[in-house]
Structure formats: C-alpha cells, structure tokens
Amino acid sequence: MPAPTIFNAATGQLVHAAAITNPTGGTPDAEARTATNAILAVLRNQAVIAGAASQNLGQTFNGATSQIVQAAAIATPSGGGTQDVNVRAAIDAIRVVLQNAGLIAGATTTLGAHSFDEDTYNTTTGAAIATVSGGAVVDAQCRTAVNAALVAMRLCGLIAAD
C-alpha cells in the first residue's frame, strides 16, 4: 500500500484520500445506504479516507485471545422499496474486498483475494470494481459515496484500477 499523502486535521494523521460524506437526501435505497455508511466507517477507521473521529492506531489487538479485532461484518443490502441494483452490486464487491483484507469480519478464508507478497512486504491488490453507473433505479447520493470510496480504495491499493 502506498504511503498516505492527505493530512486529516481532525486526527492529526496522514490518510489516503479526502473525506467522503455519508449519503443523504434524494430518493434513498435505505438498505444500500446502511451498508455504504458502514463501509465508509471502516475506511475512515483504517485511514483510507479522512474523517475519523479519533486517531487511527491500526487494527486493535485482543491480548486475551491473541487475535486482531475486526470491524463487524456488513450485511448485504436486501429488500426495501427502492433498490439501486447497480450500487448494491458494487457494495457486495466492496464487502468481499474488506473481508478478504481482514478489515471486517465475515471472510470465509484468511486473506482470500489478498495474499502476502514477500518481495514487497505488502498484501496484493484485490480485483478491480467498476465505477457504478446505469440502471433503472438510481440513488444518486449513495452512488456518489460508493464511487468516491472506490477511488480511495484504488488509491491505497485495496483494489486494482477498473
């Protein structure tokens, strides 16, 4: 992962990308927004984007169990009256990347799509996720937040460019 370059004045630390606002207003896909807000919270906490409320100290280590404490799993958006199918597909792909990178709970394998590159001492980049566009039902605010998250994830090397 390349070194972060943006200063987050709220925490006094460098981060990879500028803050992303949680989606509000418009015609909401409520379930997609819930998942998007959870994704943004994880990205803030891991200093992928600015906006964390406190200084990121990396992943928390639980001494009693000798394990790294992951953020909670993020549920797949399902149901609801308004459904932006394209943004939901991107959210699901993001969830998999975050699980495989060990940032949230729920991975079925250890570091699934991410493997350790011994030459660079880094994890390898996850698969590309396309920018969200098209579709019959659109939650514009949610798409803006998800697309900004994808840019930040590309910038810090969590996913490959699309």
C-alpha positions in Angstrom: 0.0 0.0 0.0 1.5 3.4 -0.9 2.1 5.9 1.8 -0.8 8.2 2.6 -0.5 11.8 1.5 -3.5 13.8 2.7 -3.4 15.4 6.2 -6.5 14.8 8.3 -6.6 17.8 10.7 -9.3 16.1 12.9 -6.9 13.3 13.8 -3.5 14.8 13.1 -2.6 11.9 10.8 -2.0 11.3 7.1 -4.7 9.4 5.2 -5.0 8.1 1.6 -8.0 10.1 0.4 -10.2 13.0 1.3 -13.3 12.6 3.5 -16.4 11.2 2.0 -19.8 12.4 3.2 -22.4 9.8 4.1 -25.3 9.8 1.5 -28.4 11.9 2.5 -31.4 13.3 0.6 -32.8 12.3 -2.7 -34.7 9.0 -3.3 -32.9 6.6 -1.0 -32.2 2.9 -1.2 -32.2 2.6 2.6 -30.5 -0.8 2.8 -27.7 0.3 0.4 -27.2 3.5 2.4 -26.9 1.5 5.6 -24.2 -0.7 4.0 -22.5 2.3 2.4 -22.3 4.1 5.8 -20.8 1.1 7.4 -18.2 0.8 4.6 -17.3 4.4 4.9 -16.9 4.0 8.7 -14.4 1.1 8.1 -12.5 3.1 5.5 -12.3 6.1 7.9 -11.0 3.9 10.8 -8.3 2.4 8.6 -7.2 5.8 7.3 -8.1 5.0 3.7 -10.3 8.2 3.8 -10.2 11.2 6.1 -13.0 11.9 8.6 -12.3 9.6 11.6 -13.4 10.9 14.9 -10.2 9.7 16.7 -6.7 8.9 15.6 -6.4 5.6 13.8 -3.9 3.3 15.6 -4.4 0.4 13.2 -6.2 -2.7 13.9 -7.0 -3.5 17.5 -5.2 -6.5 19.1 -7.1 -8.6 21.7 -4.4 -9.8 24.1 -6.7 -12.3 25.7 -7.4 -14.2 22.5 -4.2 -13.2 20.7 -6.3 -12.1 17.7 -6.8 -8.9 15.7 -10.2 -7.5 16.3 -12.0 -6.8 13.0 -14.8 -4.4 12.4 -18.3 -6.1 12.4 -19.4 -7.8 9.2 -21.5 -5.6 6.9 -24.8 -7.1 5.8 -25.7 -7.4 2.1 -28.4 -4.9 1.2 -31.6 -6.8 0.5 -35.3 -5.9 0.4 -36.7 -2.4 0.6 -39.0 -0.4 -1.6 -36.3 1.4 -3.6 -33.5 -0.8 -4.9 -30.5 0.5 -6.8 -29.3 -2.8 -8.2 -26.0 -1.5 -9.6 -24.9 0.2 -6.4 -25.9 -2.9 -4.4 -23.6 -5.0 -6.7 -20.7 -2.6 -6.0 -21.4 -2.7 -2.3 -21.3 -6.5 -2.3 -17.9 -6.4 -4.2 -16.5 -3.9 -1.7 -17.7 -6.0 1.2 -15.8 -9.0 -0.2 -12.6 -6.9 -0.5 -12.9 -5.6 3.0 -13.5 -9.1 4.3 -10.6 -10.6 2.4 -8.3 -7.8 3.5 -9.2 -8.7 7.1 -10.7 -5.3 7.8 -14.2 -6.6 8.6 -15.5 -9.9 9.8 -17.1 -12.4 7.6 -14.4 -13.8 5.3 -14.7 -17.5 4.6 -10.9 -17.8 4.1 -7.9 -16.0 5.6 -6.9 -13.0 3.3 -8.9 -14.7 0.5 -8.2 -12.5 -2.6 -5.3 -10.7 -0.9 -2.1 -12.6 -0.5 1.2 -11.6 1.1 3.9 -10.5 -1.4 7.2 -11.4 0.4 9.2 -9.3 -2.0 7.4 -6.0 -1.1 6.1 -7.0 2.3 2.6 -6.0 1.3 -0.7 -7.7 0.5 -1.5 -7.9 -3.1 -4.3 -5.7 -4.6 -7.9 -7.1 -4.9 -9.7 -7.3 -8.1 -11.0 -4.2 -9.9 -14.5 -3.0 -9.1 -16.2 -0.9 -11.8 -17.5 2.6 -11.1 -21.2 2.4 -10.6 -23.3 3.7 -13.5 -26.5 2.9 -15.4 -29.6 1.1 -14.2 -33.3 1.9 -14.0 -33.4 2.9 -10.3 -30.7 5.3 -9.1 -29.9 6.5 -5.6 -27.6 9.3 -6.8 -26.2 10.3 -3.3 -25.4 6.7 -2.5 -23.7 6.2 -5.8 -21.6 9.3 -5.3 -20.4 8.0 -1.9 -19.7 4.4 -3.2 -17.9 5.7 -6.3 -15.7 8.0 -4.1 -15.0 5.0 -1.8 -13.9 3.0 -4.9 -11.5 5.8 -5.9 -10.0 5.8 -2.4 -9.7 2.1 -2.4 -7.8 2.2 -5.7 -5.6 5.0 -4.4 -4.4 3.0 -1.4 -4.1 -0.3 -3.3 -7.0 -2.2 -1.8 -8.4 -2.8 -5.3 -7.0 -2.6 -8.8 -8.0 0.2 -11.2 -11.1 -0.6 -13.3 
